[in-house]
Amino acid sequence: MDREKEISEIMDFVERYKESMASQMVVSRILGDKGAKVNNKTIDELKNRIVNAADDELEACYYIIK
């Protein structure tokens, strides 16, 4: 799948389902902070950092939300 499409779908999911365990797992994985709460601040940080994520990390996050 196209990297940009994966990123778009991951971000859409996290923004819609902030309280879900899947969103928490994605934020923890990309930001490296297992205690991070999913809120507007962490979503902004996720947007900035997910574009630099390794392909395998991105695929893992995509799998988590699907």
Residue, then its C-alpha position, 0 to 999 in steps of 0.5 A: m500500500d502507498r505510504e501516504k495512504e497508510i499515514s492518512e488512514i492511521m491519522d484519521f483513525v487516531e483522530r476519530y477514536k482517541e480513546s481506543m486501545a489501538s490509538q494508544m498503541v499507535v501513539s506509544r509506538i511512534l512517539g516512544d512513550k507508553g504513557a502518552k495520552v491521546n489528545n490534541k497535543t500528542i496527535d500533532e506530535l504524531k503527525n510530525r513524527i509519523v512521516n519519518a517512521a520506518d516502513d516496518e513501524l508504519e506497517a505495524c501501526y496500519y495493521i493495529i488499526k485494521 
